[in-house]
Amino acid sequence: MLEDIINTERWRIHTEAFCNQCRSSLDQDGVIVLPDFLTPHAVDVLQNEGRRHQSKAYYTQSSHNVYLTQYDAEYPSQHARNRPVVSSKGCITTDQIPTTSYLHTLYKSEVFKTFLANVLGEAELYEYADPLSSINLHYAGEGQELGWHFDNSSFAITLLIQKPEAGGVFEYVPNVRTHDKGNADDWNFDTVNAILDQQYPVQSLSMDAGSLVLFRGRNALHRVTPTVGITTRMLAVLAYNSEPGVALSESARMTFYGRIG
């Protein structure tokens, strides 16, 4: 039952009033955090499940710019347009997560999907058409991090499954650009450089295991700092699309997962 997974006494996701409250907060701040969204039982089950399947994870380390675009030779290598940052993590995919997992139950729940759609302002949410991309469990061991970047998608839905001893902090700067408003050429190089040089104030999210985070990252520059200590940071990413039949490209699947299916 969904009550075994979600703390429904605290978070009444089935009510219009709560959905409206969350949508207002998300529209205003670009992010909402619901602590203790998962029950303690669900957190314990998912942590144990994550540890059992960690050996299946595909690990990558990549250098990229914050825009997640190809190198542009018209700019110097250390220009904000090309300046490299590093991301490293492990990942298991939808088909590697047991079909009986609470993650599958939650992902497919019509109550949960309706809540998300209402908060995100989407008519409906659909799973990916490929077998790998809908639910991913990310692992960040000591020293692994997610470098500064803008998202290509308009929203991200994550659940913190296991918090590390230290590090693994989600940092962000809202409204760095206005890409969602049709300004595809809004690069804002000066602010990006200042952030990368640690000369610009950043915000951070405080979250513990079991927290649900909804984040609009297309215009907010964000990162996850390196994990410190022997406890692996585990984060579930629940990926939906606003249209049916969307699959992650084969090249992207090879890059992220090391296989296409």
C-alpha positions in Angstrom: 0.0 0.0 0.0 1.1 3.6 -0.7 0.9 4.3 3.0 3.8 1.9 3.6 5.9 4.1 1.3 4.7 7.7 1.8 4.2 9.5 5.0 0.6 10.3 4.1 -0.3 11.6 7.6 2.2 14.5 7.1 2.0 15.0 3.3 -1.5 14.8 2.0 -0.7 14.6 -1.7 -4.2 13.5 -2.6 -5.7 16.9 -1.6 -6.1 19.9 -3.8 -5.1 22.3 -1.1 -1.8 20.7 -0.6 -1.1 20.4 -4.3 -1.8 24.1 -4.7 0.4 25.0 -1.8 3.3 23.0 -3.3 2.8 24.5 -6.8 2.8 28.0 -5.4 6.1 27.3 -3.6 7.7 25.7 -6.7 6.6 28.5 -8.9 8.1 31.1 -6.5 11.3 29.4 -5.4 12.0 26.9 -8.2 12.4 24.1 -5.7 10.5 22.4 -2.9 11.8 19.8 -0.4 9.4 17.5 1.5 11.4 16.0 4.4 10.4 12.6 5.6 8.3 12.0 2.5 9.2 8.4 2.7 8.3 6.4 5.8 11.2 5.2 7.9 10.3 1.6 6.9 10.5 2.5 3.2 13.9 4.3 3.7 15.3 1.2 5.4 14.0 -1.1 2.7 15.4 1.0 -0.1 18.8 1.5 1.5 19.2 -2.3 1.9 18.0 -2.8 -1.7 20.4 -0.2 -3.0 23.3 -1.8 -1.2 22.4 -5.2 -2.6 22.4 -4.0 -6.2 25.2 -1.5 -6.1 27.6 -4.0 -7.7 25.5 -3.7 -10.9 26.1 0.0 -11.1 27.8 1.5 -14.2 30.3 4.2 -13.2 31.2 7.2 -15.2 33.5 10.2 -14.9 33.1 13.0 -17.4 34.3 16.5 -18.1 31.7 18.9 -19.4 30.7 22.5 -19.5 27.8 23.9 -17.4 25.6 24.1 -20.4 26.1 20.4 -21.3 26.9 21.4 -24.9 29.8 20.6 -27.2 33.1 22.5 -27.0 32.9 25.8 -29.0 36.2 26.7 -30.6 35.1 30.3 -31.0 35.7 30.8 -27.2 38.9 30.1 -25.2 39.1 26.8 -23.3 38.6 28.6 -19.9 35.7 30.8 -21.0 32.4 30.0 -19.3 31.1 28.6 -22.5 33.8 25.9 -22.5 35.2 25.8 -19.0 35.3 22.2 -17.8 33.7 20.8 -14.7 33.7 17.2 -13.5 30.9 14.8 -12.8 31.3 11.2 -11.5 28.8 8.7 -10.2 27.5 5.1 -10.5 24.0 4.3 -11.7 21.6 1.4 -11.9 18.7 1.6 -14.3 15.0 0.8 -14.4 15.4 -2.8 -15.5 18.0 -3.4 -12.8 15.7 -2.3 -9.9 13.6 -5.2 -8.7 10.0 -5.1 -10.1 8.8 -5.5 -6.5 10.8 -2.4 -5.4 9.0 0.5 -3.6 10.5 2.7 -6.3 8.5 1.0 -9.0 5.4 1.1 -6.9 5.8 4.8 -6.2 6.7 5.6 -9.8 3.6 4.0 -11.3 1.2 5.2 -8.6 -1.6 7.2 -10.1 -2.0 9.1 -6.9 1.7 10.1 -6.9 1.7 10.9 -10.6 -1.4 13.1 -10.3 0.2 15.0 -7.4 3.3 15.6 -9.4 1.4 16.7 -12.5 -0.7 19.1 -10.5 2.4 20.6 -8.8 4.5 20.8 -12.0 1.6 22.2 -14.0 1.6 19.3 -16.5 -1.6 17.8 -18.0 -0.2 14.2 -17.5 3.1 12.5 -16.9 4.4 9.5 -18.9 7.3 7.1 -18.3 10.2 6.7 -20.7 9.6 4.5 -23.7 13.0 2.8 -23.3 13.7 0.2 -20.6 16.5 2.1 -18.8 15.6 5.7 -18.1 12.5 6.0 -16.0 14.0 5.1 -12.6 17.7 5.5 -11.9 19.5 5.0 -8.6 22.6 7.0 -8.4 25.6 6.2 -6.2 28.2 8.7 -5.2 31.1 7.3 -3.2 33.9 9.3 -1.5 35.2 12.0 -3.8 32.4 11.6 -6.4 30.4 14.7 -7.3 28.0 16.2 -9.8 29.6 19.3 -11.4 27.9 22.6 -11.9 25.3 22.5 -14.8 22.0 23.5 -16.1 19.4 20.8 -16.8 18.0 20.2 -20.2 14.6 19.2 -18.8 12.2 21.6 -17.2 11.9 19.6 -13.9 13.6 17.0 -11.9 12.1 14.7 -9.3 14.5 13.0 -6.8 14.4 11.0 -3.5 17.4 11.0 -1.2 17.7 7.4 -0.2 21.0 7.5 1.8 22.8 10.6 3.1 26.6 10.5 3.3 28.6 11.2 6.4 29.6 14.6 4.9 29.6 16.4 1.6 27.1 15.5 -1.0 25.4 18.9 -0.6 23.0 20.2 -3.2 24.0 23.8 -4.1 22.2 26.0 -6.6 21.9 29.6 -7.8 18.4 30.4 -9.1 17.5 32.5 -12.2 21.0 32.5 -13.7 19.4 32.5 -17.2 15.9 32.8 -18.7 16.0 29.8 -21.1 12.4 28.8 -20.4 11.2 32.2 -21.7 12.5 31.5 -25.2 15.8 33.2 -24.6 18.0 30.4 -25.9 20.9 32.8 -26.3 20.8 33.8 -22.7 24.2 32.4 -21.6 25.0 34.9 -18.7 28.7 34.1 -18.9 29.7 36.7 -16.3 27.5 35.2 -13.6 28.5 31.6 -14.5 32.2 32.6 -14.3 31.6 34.2 -10.9 29.9 31.1 -9.6 32.7 28.8 -10.8 35.2 31.1 -9.2 33.4 31.0 -5.9 32.8 34.7 -6.1 29.0 34.5 -6.1 26.5 33.6 -3.3 25.0 30.1 -3.6 22.1 28.5 -1.8 22.1 24.9 -0.5 19.3 22.5 0.3 19.3 20.7 3.6 17.8 17.2 3.3 18.0 13.9 5.0 17.2 10.4 3.8 13.5 10.1 2.7 13.3 13.6 1.4 11.4 14.3 -1.9 12.8 17.2 -4.0 11.1 18.8 -7.0 13.5 21.2 -8.8 13.4 23.4 -11.9 17.0 23.3 -13.0 16.8 24.6 -16.6 17.6 28.2 -15.5 19.2 27.4 -12.1 22.9 26.5 -12.1 23.4 23.7 -9.6 25.7 21.0 -8.4 26.3 18.3 -5.7 29.5 18.7 -3.8 31.9 15.7 -3.4 30.9 12.9 -1.0 33.1 12.8 2.1 33.4 9.5 4.1 32.7 5.9 3.5 28.9 6.1 3.4 27.7 6.2 -0.2 25.2 8.9 -1.2 22.2 7.2 -2.8 19.7 9.2 -4.8 16.7 7.9 -6.8 15.8 9.9 -9.9 12.2 9.5 -11.1 12.0 10.7 -14.7 8.8 11.4 -16.5 7.9 13.1 -19.7 5.0 15.4 -20.6 4.3 13.4 -23.8 4.1 9.6 -24.4 6.5 7.6 -26.4 9.7 9.6 -25.5 12.9 7.5 -25.3 16.3 8.6 -24.3 18.5 8.5 -27.4 20.8 5.5 -27.9 23.9 7.7 -27.7 22.7 9.2 -24.4 22.0 5.7 -23.0 25.5 4.6 -24.0 27.0 7.6 -22.3 25.0 7.3 -19.1 24.5 3.6 -18.8 27.1 1.9 -21.0 24.4 0.1 -23.0 21.3 0.8 -24.9 19.0 -1.9 -23.4 
